[in-house]
Amino acid sequence: MTESKFPTKIMLLDDFGDEIIYRAACDCCNTEDDVWIDIEYDKSINYVTLLFMTKTHYTYRPWDSTFMEKIRYYGRRTLDAIILLFGGRIELQSTFMMKDKEHINNFSNAINEGHDLILQRHNTPQGKVP
């Protein structure tokens, strides 16, 4: 396994040779908001895939919601469940916070590090991105 050079907010979780996985910590300090960065090389098509994974969930804070807001929230949630059931997908969004320059640079550098490691293992020229 390769050692990552990023000591702050970016962790190298696993290195499987053709797949490298990092975890980027969110500045809100909630581990459920962290982003997993999966960089994978597919030999069959000579292609590098970059995948970002995070938990996305409905936000609900009952302590500061009026009765009508609660009704609208549950109505929208029910409608989205029906759309997902019959349509196969819904649109959601999540927030990942990076407030300092070092965190942003480490995030970018982790993607480059993983990409370069995979390309080196497969003798692909650095200038040519599959």
DSSP file (Angstrom, degrees, kcal/mol; ACC not computed):
  #  RESIDUE AA STRUCTURE BP1 BP2  ACC     N-H-->O    O-->H-N    N-H-->O    O-->H-N    TCO  KAPPA ALPHA  PHI   PSI    X-CA   Y-CA   Z-CA
    1    1 A M              0   0    0      0, 0.0     2,-0.2     0, 0.0    15,-0.1   0.000 360.0 360.0 360.0 139.2    0.0    0.0    0.0
    2    2 A T        -     0   0    0      1,-0.0     2,-0.4     0, 0.0    10,-0.0  -0.568 360.0-124.3 -82.9 144.1    1.2    3.5   -0.9
    3    3 A E        -     0   0    0     -2,-0.2     2,-0.2     2,-0.0    -1,-0.0  -0.762  23.7-133.0 -87.5 133.3    1.6    6.2    1.8
    4    4 A S        -     0   0    0     -2,-0.4     8,-0.1     8,-0.1   106,-0.0  -0.575   1.4-144.2 -83.5 150.2   -0.3    9.4    1.0
    5    5 A K  S    S+     0   0    0     -2,-0.2    -1,-0.1     1,-0.0    -2,-0.0   0.240  71.0  99.5 -97.5  13.0    1.5   12.7    1.5
    6    6 A F        +     0   0    0      1,-0.1     4,-0.2     4,-0.1     6,-0.2  -0.862  41.4 175.4-106.8 105.8   -1.6   14.6    2.7
    7    7 A P        +     0   0    0      0, 0.0     2,-0.5     0, 0.0    -1,-0.1   0.669  61.2  66.6 -82.5 -15.6   -1.6   14.9    6.5
    8    8 A T  S    S-     0   0    0      1,-0.1    98,-0.1    94,-0.1     3,-0.0  -0.925 116.6 -31.8-121.3 118.7   -4.6   17.1    6.8
    9    9 A K  S    S+     0   0    0     -2,-0.5    16,-2.9    15,-0.1     2,-0.4   0.380 111.3  89.0  67.0  -0.2   -8.3   16.3    6.0
   10   10 A I  E     -A   24   0A   0     14,-0.2     2,-0.4    -4,-0.2    14,-0.2  -0.993  56.4-172.0-126.8 124.4   -7.5   13.8    3.2
   11   11 A M  E     -A   23   0A   0     12,-2.8    12,-2.7    -2,-0.4     2,-0.8  -0.950  23.4-136.2-120.4 134.3   -6.9   10.2    4.1
   12   12 A L  E     +A   22   0A   0     -2,-0.4    10,-0.3    10,-0.2    -8,-0.1  -0.795  28.3 176.2 -83.0 113.5   -5.7    7.4    1.8
   13   13 A L  E     -     0   0A   0      8,-2.5     2,-0.3    -2,-0.8     9,-0.2   0.915  56.8  -4.5 -87.6 -47.6   -8.1    4.5    2.7
   14   14 A D  E     -A   21   0A   0      7,-1.6     7,-2.7   -13,-0.0     2,-0.4  -0.997  45.0-161.3-151.2 150.2   -7.1    1.7    0.4
   15   15 A D  E     +A   20   0A   0     -2,-0.3     5,-0.2     5,-0.2     3,-0.0  -0.915  14.0 170.2-134.5 105.4   -4.8    1.0   -2.5
   16   16 A F        -     0   0    0      3,-3.5     2,-1.4    -2,-0.4     4,-0.2   0.213  53.3-111.5-100.1  13.5   -5.8   -2.0   -4.6
   17   17 A G  S    S+     0   0    0      2,-0.4   104,-0.1     1,-0.2    -1,-0.1  -0.514 114.6  37.9  90.6 -68.6   -3.4   -1.5   -7.4
   18   18 A D  S    S+     0   0    0     -2,-1.4    23,-3.1     1,-0.2     2,-0.4   0.472 122.4  47.6 -92.1  -3.5   -6.0   -0.6  -10.1
   19   19 A E  E     - B   0  40A   0     21,-0.2    -3,-3.5     2,-0.0     2,-0.4  -0.991  61.3-172.8-142.8 130.3   -8.1    1.3   -7.6
   20   20 A I  E     -AB  15  39A   0     19,-2.9    19,-2.9    -2,-0.4     2,-0.5  -0.985   8.9-162.7-123.8 132.0   -7.2    3.9   -5.0
   21   21 A I  E     -AB  14  38A   0     -7,-2.7    -8,-2.5    -2,-0.4    -7,-1.6  -0.966   8.0-179.1-122.8 126.5   -9.7    5.3   -2.5
   22   22 A Y  E     -AB  12  37A   0     15,-2.7    15,-2.5    -2,-0.5     2,-0.4  -0.806  17.0-145.4-113.6 158.3   -9.3    8.5   -0.5
   23   23 A R  E     -AB  11  36A   0    -12,-2.7   -12,-2.8    -2,-0.3     2,-0.5  -0.993  10.9-158.4-124.4 124.5  -11.6   10.0    2.1
   24   24 A A  E     -AB  10  35A   0     11,-3.4    11,-2.2    -2,-0.4     2,-0.2  -0.898  16.1-133.7-105.1 124.5  -11.9   13.8    2.3
   25   25 A A        -     0   0    0    -16,-2.9     2,-0.3    -2,-0.5     6,-0.1  -0.541  15.1-128.1 -79.2 138.4  -13.1   15.2    5.6
   26   26 A C    >   -     0   0    0      4,-0.3     3,-1.6    -2,-0.2    72,-0.2  -0.627  14.4-129.4 -81.8 143.4  -15.8   17.9    5.5
   27   27 A D  T 3  S+     0   0    0     70,-2.3    -1,-0.1    -2,-0.3    71,-0.1   0.571 102.2  75.3 -71.7  -7.6  -15.0   21.1    7.5
   28   28 A C  T 3  S-     0   0    0     69,-0.2    -1,-0.3     2,-0.2     3,-0.1   0.581 103.3-128.3 -78.3  -7.3  -18.4   20.9    9.3
   29   29 A C    <   +     0   0    0     -3,-1.6     2,-0.7     1,-0.2    -2,-0.1   0.529  68.7 127.4  73.0   9.2  -16.8   18.0   11.3
   30   30 A N    >   -     0   0    0      1,-0.1     3,-2.0     2,-0.0    -4,-0.3  -0.878  51.3-154.1 -95.7 115.9  -19.7   15.7   10.6
   31   31 A T  G >  S+     0   0    0     -2,-0.7     3,-1.1     1,-0.3    -1,-0.1   0.715  90.4  69.2 -65.5 -19.3  -18.3   12.4    9.3
   32   32 A E  G 3  S+     0   0    0      1,-0.2    23,-0.7    22,-0.1    -1,-0.3   0.686  96.6  54.4 -70.2 -16.0  -21.5   11.7    7.4
   33   33 A D  G <  S+     0   0    0     -3,-2.0    -1,-0.2    21,-0.1    -2,-0.2   0.424  82.6 119.1 -95.9   0.1  -20.7   14.6    5.1
   34   34 A D    <   -     0   0    0     -3,-1.1    21,-0.5    -4,-0.2     2,-0.4  -0.237  59.2-131.8 -63.8 155.9  -17.3   13.3    4.1
   35   35 A V  E     -B   24   0A   0    -11,-2.2   -11,-3.4    19,-0.1     2,-0.5  -0.931   7.8-147.5-112.8 133.7  -16.6   12.5    0.4
   36   36 A W  E     -BC  23  53A   0     17,-3.1    17,-2.6    -2,-0.4     2,-0.6  -0.874  10.7-155.8 -97.4 130.5  -15.0    9.3   -0.8
   37   37 A I  E     -BC  22  52A   0    -15,-2.5   -15,-2.7    -2,-0.5     2,-0.6  -0.941   9.2-170.6-110.2 117.7  -12.9    9.7   -3.8
   38   38 A D  E     -BC  21  51A   0     13,-3.0    13,-2.5    -2,-0.6     2,-0.5  -0.942   3.8-174.2-114.1 116.0  -12.5    6.5   -5.9
   39   39 A I  E     +BC  20  50A   0    -19,-2.9   -19,-2.9    -2,-0.6     2,-0.4  -0.953  14.4 176.3-112.2 119.7   -9.9    6.5   -8.7
   40   40 A E  E     -BC  19  49A   0      9,-2.5     9,-3.4    -2,-0.5     2,-0.5  -0.963  24.5-146.0-132.8 141.6  -10.0    3.3  -10.8
   41   41 A Y  E     - C   0  48A   0    -23,-3.1     2,-0.7    -2,-0.4     7,-0.2  -0.917  10.3-155.5-106.1 126.6   -8.2    2.1  -13.9
   42   42 A D  E >>> - C   0  47A   0      5,-3.0     5,-1.5    -2,-0.5     4,-1.0  -0.889   3.8-167.3-103.6 108.2  -10.1   -0.2  -16.2
   43   43 A K  T 345S+     0   0    0     -2,-0.7     3,-0.3     1,-0.2    -1,-0.2   0.846  81.0  64.7 -62.9 -35.7   -7.7   -2.3  -18.2
   44   44 A S  T 345S+     0   0    0      1,-0.2    -1,-0.2     3,-0.1    -2,-0.0   0.812 120.9  19.3 -63.6 -30.7  -10.3   -3.5  -20.7
   45   45 A I  T <45S-     0   0    0     -3,-0.7    -1,-0.2     2,-0.1    -2,-0.2   0.324 101.9-121.3-120.5   7.0  -10.9    0.0  -22.1
   46   46 A N  T  <5 +     0   0    0     -4,-1.0     2,-0.4    -3,-0.3    -3,-0.2   0.959  65.3 138.9  52.5  60.0   -7.7    1.7  -20.9
   47   47 A Y  E   < -C   42   0A   0     -5,-1.5    -5,-3.0     2,-0.0     2,-0.5  -0.992  50.1-141.0-140.3 140.1   -9.6    4.3  -19.0
   48   48 A V  E     -C   41   0A   0     -2,-0.4     2,-0.4    -7,-0.2    -7,-0.2  -0.899  20.8-158.3-101.9 127.6   -9.3    6.0  -15.6
   49   49 A T  E     -C   40   0A   0     -9,-3.4    -9,-2.5    -2,-0.5     2,-0.5  -0.884   4.8-160.0-108.8 136.1  -12.6    6.6  -13.8
   50   50 A L  E     -C   39   0A   0     -2,-0.4     2,-0.4   -11,-0.2   -11,-0.2  -0.973  14.5-179.1-115.8 121.7  -13.1    9.2  -11.0
   51   51 A L  E     -C   38   0A   0    -13,-2.5   -13,-3.0    -2,-0.5     2,-0.5  -0.982  14.1-160.0-127.5 130.4  -16.0    8.7   -8.7
   52   52 A F  E     -C   37   0A   0     -2,-0.4     2,-0.4   -15,-0.2   -15,-0.2  -0.935  13.6-172.3-107.8 128.7  -17.2   10.8   -5.8
   53   53 A M  E     +C   36   0A   0    -17,-2.6   -17,-3.1    -2,-0.5     2,-0.3  -0.971  13.9 152.2-124.3 136.3  -19.4    9.2   -3.2
   54   54 A T        -     0   0    0     -2,-0.4     2,-0.4   -19,-0.2   -19,-0.1  -0.977  46.6 -99.7-151.8 159.2  -21.2   10.9   -0.3
   55   55 A K        -     0   0    0    -23,-0.7     2,-0.5   -21,-0.5    -2,-0.0  -0.697  35.7-166.7 -81.4 132.7  -24.3   10.3    1.8
   56   56 A T        +     0   0    0     -2,-0.4     2,-0.3    38,-0.1    38,-0.1  -0.985  16.5 161.6-121.0 131.5  -27.2   12.4    0.7
   57   57 A H        -     0   0    0     -2,-0.5     2,-0.2    36,-0.2    36,-0.1  -0.953  42.8 -91.5-145.9 161.4  -30.2   12.7    2.9
   58   58 A Y        -     0   0    0     -2,-0.3     2,-0.5     1,-0.0    34,-0.0  -0.532  39.8-132.0 -71.9 140.6  -33.2   14.9    3.5
   59   59 A T        +     0   0    0     -2,-0.2     2,-0.4     2,-0.0    -1,-0.0  -0.836  32.6 168.1 -96.2 129.8  -32.7   17.6    6.1
   60   60 A Y        +     0   0    0     -2,-0.5    10,-0.0     5,-0.0     5,-0.0  -0.948  15.4 177.7-145.6 121.6  -35.3   17.9    8.7
   61   61 A R    >   -     0   0    0     -2,-0.4     3,-1.5     1,-0.1    -2,-0.0  -0.827   3.7-178.0-123.4  91.0  -35.1   20.0   11.9
   62   62 A P  G >  S+     0   0    0      0, 0.0     3,-1.1     0, 0.0    -1,-0.1   0.735  73.9  70.5 -65.0 -22.3  -38.4   19.6   13.8
   63   63 A W  G 3  S+     0   0    0      1,-0.3    -2,-0.0     3,-0.0     0, 0.0   0.714 109.5  31.3 -71.6 -18.7  -37.4   21.9   16.5
   64   64 A D  G <  S+     0   0    0     -3,-1.5     2,-0.4     2,-0.1    -1,-0.3   0.002  98.9 102.7-127.1  32.3  -37.5   25.0   14.3
   65   65 A S    <   -     0   0    0     -3,-1.1     2,-0.1    -5,-0.0    -5,-0.0  -0.914  62.1-133.7-116.1 140.8  -40.3   24.0   11.8
   66   66 A T     >  -     0   0    0     -2,-0.4     4,-1.9     1,-0.1     5,-0.2  -0.373  34.3-102.7 -79.9 169.5  -43.9   25.2   11.8
   67   67 A F  H  > S+     0   0    0      1,-0.2     4,-2.0     2,-0.2     5,-0.1   0.906 123.0  49.9 -59.9 -43.4  -46.7   22.7   11.4
   68   68 A M  H  > S+     0   0    0      1,-0.2     4,-2.6     2,-0.2    -1,-0.2   0.864 107.8  53.8 -67.0 -36.0  -47.2   23.6    7.7
   69   69 A E  H  > S+     0   0    0      2,-0.2     4,-2.5     1,-0.2    -1,-0.2   0.892 108.3  50.2 -63.6 -38.7  -43.4   23.3    7.0
   70   70 A K  H  X S+     0   0    0     -4,-1.9     4,-2.5     2,-0.2     5,-0.2   0.908 110.3  49.5 -64.8 -41.9  -43.6   19.8    8.4
   71   71 A I  H  X S+     0   0    0     -4,-2.0     4,-2.3     2,-0.2    -2,-0.2   0.929 113.1  46.7 -62.4 -46.1  -46.6   18.9    6.2
   72   72 A R  H  X S+     0   0    0     -4,-2.6     4,-2.6     2,-0.2     5,-0.2   0.901 111.7  52.3 -62.5 -41.3  -44.7   20.3    3.1
   73   73 A Y  H  X S+     0   0    0     -4,-2.5     4,-2.4     1,-0.2    -2,-0.2   0.954 113.2  41.9 -60.1 -51.5  -41.6   18.4    4.0
   74   74 A Y  H  X S+     0   0    0     -4,-2.5     4,-2.2     1,-0.2    -1,-0.2   0.845 113.6  53.9 -68.4 -32.2  -43.3   15.0    4.4
   75   75 A G  H  X S+     0   0    0     -4,-2.3     4,-2.4    -5,-0.2    -1,-0.2   0.924 111.6  44.6 -64.5 -44.9  -45.4   15.7    1.2
   76   76 A R  H  X S+     0   0    0     -4,-2.6     4,-2.7     2,-0.2    -2,-0.2   0.897 112.7  51.6 -66.5 -40.0  -42.3   16.4   -0.8
   77   77 A R  H  X S+     0   0    0     -4,-2.4     4,-1.9    -5,-0.2    -1,-0.2   0.906 111.3  47.3 -63.7 -41.3  -40.5   13.4    0.7
   78   78 A T  H  X S+     0   0    0     -4,-2.2     4,-2.0     2,-0.2    -2,-0.2   0.914 112.0  50.3 -65.7 -43.7  -43.5   11.1   -0.2
   79   79 A L  H  X S+     0   0    0     -4,-2.4     4,-2.6     1,-0.2    -2,-0.2   0.919 110.5  49.5 -61.1 -44.4  -43.6   12.6   -3.8
   80   80 A D  H  X S+     0   0    0     -4,-2.7     4,-2.6     1,-0.2    -1,-0.2   0.875 108.5  53.5 -63.1 -36.8  -39.9   11.9   -4.2
   81   81 A A  H  X S+     0   0    0     -4,-1.9     4,-2.3     2,-0.2    -1,-0.2   0.892 110.5  47.1 -64.5 -38.9  -40.3    8.4   -3.0
   82   82 A I  H  X S+     0   0    0     -4,-2.0     4,-2.5     2,-0.2     5,-0.4   0.915 112.3  49.4 -67.7 -43.3  -43.1    7.8   -5.6
   83   83 A I  H  X>S+     0   0    0     -4,-2.6     4,-3.0     1,-0.2     5,-0.6   0.912 113.1  47.4 -61.6 -42.7  -40.9    9.3   -8.3
   84   84 A L  H  X5S+     0   0    0     -4,-2.6     4,-1.3     3,-0.2    -2,-0.2   0.906 112.3  50.2 -64.4 -42.0  -38.0    7.1   -7.3
   85   85 A L  H  <5S+     0   0    0     -4,-2.3    -2,-0.2    -5,-0.2    -1,-0.2   0.921 126.4  23.3 -63.0 -45.9  -40.2    4.0   -7.2
   86   86 A F  H  <5S+     0   0    0     -4,-2.5    -2,-0.2    -5,-0.1    -3,-0.2   0.737 131.0  39.5 -96.7 -25.2  -41.7    4.5  -10.6
   87   87 A G  H  <5S-     0   0    0     -4,-3.0    -3,-0.2    -5,-0.4    -2,-0.2   0.679  95.4-130.5 -99.8 -20.1  -39.1    6.7  -12.4
   88   88 A G  S  <<S+     0   0    0     -4,-1.3     2,-0.3    -5,-0.6    -4,-0.2   0.296  75.9  43.0  91.1 -10.7  -36.0    5.1  -11.1
   89   89 A R        -     0   0    0     -6,-0.5     2,-0.3    -9,-0.1    -2,-0.1  -0.991  53.1-167.2-162.4 156.5  -34.2    8.3  -10.0
   90   90 A I        -     0   0    0     -2,-0.3     2,-0.5    -6,-0.1   -10,-0.0  -0.920  31.4-108.4-137.3 164.2  -34.6   11.6   -8.2
   91   91 A E        +     0   0    0     -2,-0.3     2,-0.3     2,-0.0    -2,-0.0  -0.856  42.5 164.6 -98.9 127.9  -32.4   14.7   -8.0
   92   92 A L        -     0   0    0     -2,-0.5     2,-0.3   -34,-0.0   -34,-0.0  -0.883  17.6-155.1-131.8 164.8  -30.7   15.4   -4.6
   93   93 A Q        -     0   0    0     -2,-0.3     2,-0.3   -36,-0.1   -36,-0.2  -0.971   5.9-170.1-138.7 156.9  -27.9   17.6   -3.6
   94   94 A S        -     0   0    0     -2,-0.3     2,-0.4   -38,-0.1   -38,-0.1  -0.940  18.5-126.2-140.7 164.9  -25.4   17.6   -0.7
   95   95 A T        -     0   0    0     -2,-0.3     2,-0.5     2,-0.0   -69,-0.0  -0.940  16.0-174.1-118.2 134.2  -22.9   20.1    0.6
   96   96 A F        -     0   0    0     -2,-0.4     2,-0.4     2,-0.0   -62,-0.1  -0.991  18.5-149.8-125.4 121.0  -19.2   19.4    1.2
   97   97 A M        +     0   0    0     -2,-0.5   -70,-2.3   -64,-0.1     2,-0.4  -0.780  21.9 172.5-102.1 132.5  -17.3   22.3    2.9
   98   98 A M        +     0   0    0     -2,-0.4   -72,-0.1   -72,-0.2    -2,-0.0  -0.949   5.7 169.7-131.4 111.7  -13.7   23.2    2.4
   99   99 A K        +     0   0    0     -2,-0.4     2,-0.3     5,-0.0    -1,-0.1   0.663  54.1  59.0-103.4 -16.1  -12.8   26.4    4.1
  100  100 A D  S  > S-     0   0    0      1,-0.1     4,-1.8     0, 0.0     3,-0.3  -0.849  77.2-123.5-118.3 156.4   -9.1   26.7    4.0
  101  101 A K  H  > S+     0   0    0     -2,-0.3     4,-2.8     1,-0.2     5,-0.2   0.846 109.7  56.7 -62.1 -37.3   -6.6   26.7    1.1
  102  102 A E  H  > S+     0   0    0      1,-0.2     4,-2.8     2,-0.2    -1,-0.2   0.903 106.6  50.1 -62.0 -41.6   -4.6   23.7    2.4
  103  103 A H  H  > S+     0   0    0     -3,-0.3     4,-2.1     2,-0.2    -1,-0.2   0.922 112.6  46.6 -62.8 -45.3   -7.8   21.6    2.4
  104  104 A I  H  X S+     0   0    0     -4,-1.8     4,-2.2     2,-0.2    -2,-0.2   0.923 114.1  47.6 -63.5 -45.4   -8.7   22.6   -1.1
  105  105 A N  H  X S+     0   0    0     -4,-2.8     4,-3.1     1,-0.2    -2,-0.2   0.908 111.4  50.7 -63.8 -41.7   -5.2   22.0   -2.4
  106  106 A N  H  X S+     0   0    0     -4,-2.8     4,-2.3     2,-0.2    -1,-0.2   0.882 108.9  52.3 -63.9 -37.7   -5.0   18.6   -0.6
  107  107 A F  H  X S+     0   0    0     -4,-2.1     4,-1.5     2,-0.2    -2,-0.2   0.949 114.5  41.6 -61.2 -49.9   -8.3   17.6   -2.2
  108  108 A S  H  X S+     0   0    0     -4,-2.2     4,-2.0     1,-0.2    -2,-0.2   0.915 115.2  50.4 -63.9 -44.5   -7.0   18.5   -5.7
  109  109 A N  H  X S+     0   0    0     -4,-3.1     4,-3.1     1,-0.2    -1,-0.2   0.831 105.2  57.2 -66.4 -32.3   -3.6   16.9   -5.1
  110  110 A A  H  X S+     0   0    0     -4,-2.3     4,-2.5     2,-0.2     5,-0.2   0.904 107.0  48.8 -64.9 -40.4   -5.1   13.7   -3.8
  111  111 A I  H  X S+     0   0    0     -4,-1.5     4,-2.2     2,-0.2    -2,-0.2   0.936 114.8  44.9 -63.2 -45.4   -7.0   13.3   -7.1
  112  112 A N  H  X S+     0   0    0     -4,-2.0     4,-2.8     2,-0.2    -2,-0.2   0.901 112.1  52.3 -64.8 -41.2   -3.8   14.0   -9.0
  113  113 A E  H  X S+     0   0    0     -4,-3.1     4,-2.5     2,-0.2    -2,-0.2   0.939 111.9  45.1 -60.4 -48.5   -1.7   11.6   -6.8
  114  114 A G  H  X S+     0   0    0     -4,-2.5     4,-2.1     1,-0.2    -1,-0.2   0.906 114.0  49.3 -63.4 -42.1   -4.1    8.7   -7.3
  115  115 A H  H  X S+     0   0    0     -4,-2.2     4,-2.3    -5,-0.2    -2,-0.2   0.933 112.4  47.5 -62.4 -46.8   -4.4    9.3  -11.0
  116  116 A D  H  X S+     0   0    0     -4,-2.8     4,-2.5     1,-0.2    -2,-0.2   0.893 110.1  52.6 -63.6 -40.9   -0.6    9.5  -11.4
  117  117 A L  H  X S+     0   0    0     -4,-2.5     4,-1.8    -5,-0.2    -1,-0.2   0.917 111.0  46.7 -61.7 -43.4    0.0    6.3   -9.3
  118  118 A I  H  X S+     0   0    0     -4,-2.1     4,-1.0     1,-0.2    -2,-0.2   0.917 112.8  49.1 -65.8 -42.3   -2.5    4.3  -11.5
  119  119 A L  H  <>S+     0   0    0     -4,-2.3     5,-2.2     1,-0.2     3,-0.5   0.890 109.2  53.0 -65.1 -38.3   -0.9    5.6  -14.7
  120  120 A Q  H ><5S+     0   0    0     -4,-2.5     3,-1.1     1,-0.2    -1,-0.2   0.890 106.2  53.7 -63.0 -39.0    2.6    4.7  -13.4
  121  121 A R  H 3<5S+     0   0    0     -4,-1.8    -1,-0.2     1,-0.3    -2,-0.2   0.740 115.0  40.1 -68.0 -22.5    1.5    1.2  -12.7
  122  122 A H  T 3<5S-     0   0    0     -4,-1.0    -1,-0.3    -3,-0.5    -2,-0.2   0.183 108.4-120.6-114.3  16.2    0.2    0.8  -16.2
  123  123 A N  T < 5 +     0   0    0     -3,-1.1    -3,-0.2     1,-0.2    -4,-0.1   0.814  55.9 156.8  50.3  39.3    3.0    2.6  -18.0
  124  124 A T      < -     0   0    0     -5,-2.2    -1,-0.2    -6,-0.1    -2,-0.1  -0.803  51.1-102.9 -92.5 134.3    0.7    5.1  -19.5
  125  125 A P    >   -     0   0    0      0, 0.0     3,-1.0     0, 0.0    -1,-0.1  -0.287  23.5-132.4 -57.6 137.3    2.4    8.4  -20.5
  126  126 A Q  T 3  S+     0   0    0      1,-0.3    -7,-0.0     3,-0.1    -6,-0.0   0.845 104.0  55.9 -60.7 -35.3    1.7   11.2  -18.0
  127  127 A G  T 3  S+     0   0    0      1,-0.1     2,-0.7     2,-0.0    -1,-0.3   0.732  98.8  67.6 -72.3 -20.5    0.8   13.7  -20.7
  128  128 A K  S <  S-     0   0    0     -3,-1.0    -1,-0.1     2,-0.0     0, 0.0  -0.874  71.4-159.6-106.6 108.6   -1.9   11.4  -22.2
  129  129 A V              0   0    0     -2,-0.7    -3,-0.1     1,-0.1    -2,-0.0  -0.757 360.0 360.0 -88.6 122.0   -4.9   11.0  -19.9
  130  130 A P              0   0    0      0, 0.0    -1,-0.1     0, 0.0    -2,-0.0   0.529 360.0 360.0 -66.8 360.0   -6.9    7.9  -20.8
